[in-house]
């Protein structure tokens, strides 16, 4: 054991001492009627405290091989947008980038792929979670290579048996209106970081049957009430598929002894100013098809888990047997006014109001756990 541990020495990869900062291009050209988003960032050193070095002030255009030009606008730091292109399908397209420091980058011209519709998105309950998958096909046998991304959201209830039915406002206690209840929230949609791809290149027919999209475990508490999954489908070229396959292997299947070794990703982006400078990313061009599914937790054949209060949070709840409100201790009234403490319900005796139950907002306000009380427009009533 002494020999084993004496052989351990710190290792500092050469990349840590490198001062290079390479351009990262993230996004695809949406040739349909939806918006195109392109994100520009710079690589950072492994030991850097900076995690997102946005490339600001760039000029980006989309160009066709017949000299059509479409300009993107910067809408946030490093985020560039153009809406509803509806690009002609008989042309190839590329991305052209001029950074604020006068460097020029360009992608190869790429075929405009038309993405077929999604046939079905499946949700299969297993022992303690749900496996999602997707099926699609192309009768023309022209697609062959596919990519999917998945955006999830869910409805959740933090109240248990004690929702906040009252609100303290201007020194008065009033009943909450239906649109001001704060026990039920909808999680702000989150895009999965996983890479989902599939291909039918070795099949006689262009058919993808139940390609895996990911697994949601019941212990994540996402399945308590209603879970939503939005699946978007992209048609790829063979080269784009190779890029995503390599990226999937490098990011999701490394760490074991028998796993493949990391390799440099392929790219169709080039620096015109300095041809020797690497550029990270791959630009594809296609339309997008989508399908949204909802899953209700009460229909699942296993126990669903309810959102729990973090161990570090004390609800600080209790009951105050004082009426009227003006008789409340000053400090308690201040916490009601600030919203740090919420009124839950009135306490009655023989039909007479004798006090109030209260609780910390960290336990009774669902908005403090990353959600919103506003039902999204795509969320069906009653789900």
N, C-alpha and C positions, 0 to 999 in steps of 0.2 A: 504493500500500500504506500509506503514512503517513496519508493521508486516511482510508482505511478503518478503520484501528485507532484513530485519534484520535476516531472517532465512537462508540466503544464506551463506555458508561457503566453503572455498576451500577444495578440496578433492584430496589427493595424493595417487593413487593406489599403493599397495604394490609392484607391478611389477617394479615400477620406482626405488625402492631402492634395487632391486635384482641384485646381481653381476653375475648371471648365464648367460652364453652365449652358446646357443644350436646350434647344426649343422642343417643347412637347405640344403636339397638335392633337386635340381630342375632339371628335365629332365626325359627323357624316353629312353629306349634301343630300337633303331631303328634296327629291325632285317632284314631289306631289304638292298638295295644297297646305301642308303643315309647315311650321317654321323650321328653319335651319339654324342650329346653334353650333358654333365653333368656339372651343375653349383653348386659349394659348397660355402656357405656363413654362417655367424654366426649371430644369433639374436643380436640386440642392444637394449639398454634401450630406453624407450619412450622419455626421455628428452636428449638423446644423439645427438650431432651434426653430428655423423657419421651415414650415411644412407646405406652404402654398405660395410660390413666387409667381404671381400673375404677370403676364406680358401685356402691358397696357400701351395704349396709343398706337396700335398697329393699324395698317390699312389692309383690308382683306377683300378680295373679289373672287367670284366664281366665273370661270371663263369656259366657253364651249369651243370645240374645234372648228366652229364656223363663225368665230369672233363675237359671239354674244357675251356681254359682260353684266354681272349683277353684283352690287356692292353691299357688304355687310356693315352694320353699325355697332359700335361698342355700347352695350347697355349696362354693363357692370365691369369691374376690374377683371380684364382678361376674358370677358364673355362677349361674343360677337354674334349678331342676329340679322337674319333677313326673313321676311314672312312670305308664305305662299308663292313659291316660285313657279310651280306647274311647268316644269321644263319639258321641251320637246323630246320625244323618245328616240329620234333619229340622230342624236348627237352624243359625243363623249364630252366629259366635263373634267375640269381640274380646279384646284385651289391655288390662289396666288397671294402671297403674304409679303408685305413690306413692314418691317418693325420700326419702332421709333428711333433706333440707332442706325437706320439706313441699311439694314441687312435685308436681302431678298431671298424668299423661299418659294418653291413651287412644287406641286404634286404632279404625278404623271396623269395624262388624260385617262379617264376611267369610263367604262360602259355604264349607261344609265339602265339599271336593272328594275324591272317591274315586279313588285312583290305580290304573290298570290294571297288570297284570303286565308286566315286561320280557320281550319275546320272545327276544332274543338279544343277546349282547355279542360283537363280532367283533374278532379280532386279525389284522391283515394285515401280513405281513413285506414291507418295501420294500427299498431298496438297502442301507441301514445302520441300520435301526430298525424299529419296529412302530407301525402306525397302528391305534388303537382306535376303534370306533364302536358304536352301539346302535340297536336296532330295537324298536318297540312298536306297539300298536294298541288301539283301543277300539271294540268292536262296536256300542256304543250311540251312538257319535258325540258323546259329551258332554264329553270331556276337551279335546281340541284344542290346549291349551297345556301344554308340558312343560318341566321343568327337571331336570337331572341333576347330581350331584356324584360325584367319583371319589376313592377312598382307595386309595393304593398301598402295597405292602410288597414286599420281596424277600429272598430267601435268598442269602447270600454266604459265600465261603470266603477267608480271608486267609492260609492256611498255605502255599500253593504246594506245594512238595515237603517242607516242614519243619514239620509240625504239632507242637505241644507235647504230647508223650506222657507227660511226667513232671511231678511237682509236688514242690516243696520244702516240707516240713511238719514243724515241731518238730525241725529239725536232721536230718531224714531225707529221702531221695529215694524217692518212691513212684510207682507207675504211676497215671496218671489213670484214673478210672472213666469209663464211657461217658457218664454224665450230667454230668461235669465237664470234658469236652473244650471248648476255647475257640477253635477255629479256624473253626467254622461258626456263623453267627448269622442271626437274622431281624430285618430292619430294623423298628423301631417304626413302625406305620402312620402315613402322612402324608396329610392331606387336601389335594388340589390347590386352589390359589387361583383357577384358571381358572373361568370361568362358561360352562356348557354349557346351551343352551336350544334348543327347536324348536317349531314349530307346524304344524298341518294345516288352519288356518282357511280356506284357499283351495282345499282338496281336497274332492272329493265324499265320500270316506271318511276317517275319522280314523285315518290310518296314518302312522307315522314310520319311514322306511327308512334305516338306516345313518347316523344323525346323528353327526358327528365328536365324539370324546371326548378326543382328545389324541394326541400322538406321543411315543414313548419312543426316544431315540437310543441306539445301541449304546455310544457313547463315555461315556454316563453310568454305565456299569458295573452298571446295575440288572438287566441281562439275563444276567449271568454264569451263574447257576444256575437259580433259579425265580423268576418274577415273578408277583405277585398284584395283581389290580385288583378292588375292590369298587365297584360302581355302584349308586347309590341314585336312584330316580326319584320326582319330585313332580308332581302335577297342579296347574296354576295357573289362576287366573282371567285374563281378558283384561287387566285392569289390572295384575295382578301380573307378567304377561309383559312389559308395557310397561316396568315398573320394571326388571326384570332385563335387558331388551334395552338400555335406556339405560345401565345400570351396566356392561354388557359393552362397549358402545361407548366409554364414558368411560375404562374401565380397561385395555382390551386393544387398542384400535384408534386410539390417539392417538400423535402424534409426527411424522407425515409431513406434507408440505405440503398434500396433498389429503385428509387425514383430517378427520373432522368436528370441530367445536370443542366444548370441554367445556360442558356445560349442567347446570343444577340438577336433581337427581334428584327424581322424583315420590315421594310418600309418602302413606300412609294413617294416619299417626300425628300427634297434635295435643297441644299443651300446653294444658290447661284453665286452669291458673293464669295463663299469659300467652299468649294466642292468637297474638301476633305472633312468638313464639319458634319458630324452625325446629326440627324433629325429623327425624333421619336414620334411614331404615330403612323396611321394608315388611313387614307381618305377613300371612302366608298361613296357611291351615288346610287340611290334607290328610292322608291316610294316606300311607305310604311303601312302595314295593316295591323289591326289591333283587335283584341277581344278582352272584355272585362267580366270577371266572375265574382260571385258573392257566396260565402259559406257561413251558415249559421251554426254557432257552437252547440246549441242545444240538440242539434240533429246528429252529433257525433257519438259513436258508440264507446267513448271513453271519458274519463273525468277531465273536465276543463278546469284550468287554474285561474283564479281571480287575481287582479292586480294587488300586490302586497305593499304595505307601507315599508319603506326602507328601514333597516335596523337602526340607522343613525337618526331617525326622525321620531320625535316624541309628539303625540297628538295633543297633549296638554289639554284634553277635554275635561268637562265637568258640568256641574249644574249650579246655577246661582238662584237661590230662593229669595229673590228680591224683586219687588214690583212697586213703583214704576221704574222705567229705565233711568231716570234722573238720579235714582238712588244707587245705581251701580258704582262700584269703586272706580275712581278716575282712571287708573291704569287699565282696567278691563275695558272701559269705554273707549280708550285710546286704541287698543288693539282691535276692537270692532271697527272703529272709524278707519284705521289703516288697512283693514282687510287681512291682518295677520291671524285673527281669530274670527271664526264664522259661527253664526247662530244656526243651530240645527232645527230645533222645534220647541214649542211652548210646553211647559209642564203644568198640568191641570189637576185640580182636586175638587171633586163634586161639581164639575163644570166651571170651576173658577180658575183663572190663570194665576199660578203662584210662583212662576219662575221660568227659566229657560235653560235648555241644554246648549252647550257650545263645544267647539273643537278647533284645533289648529287648521289653518287653510291648507297646509301641506298634506293633510289627510283627507280633506273634504272637497278640495277644488281640483277637478280633473285637468284643468288647463296647466297646472304646475308640473304635469308629467308629459309635456310635449304634445298636447292636443288642443283642439278647438271645439267650442260648443256649437258652432255653426255647422249644420249638416251640409256636406258637399252637394252640389247640384246633381251629380251623377249617382248619389246614394238613394236607392229606392225608399219611399216612406214605409215605415214599419220594419225595416231591416236593421 
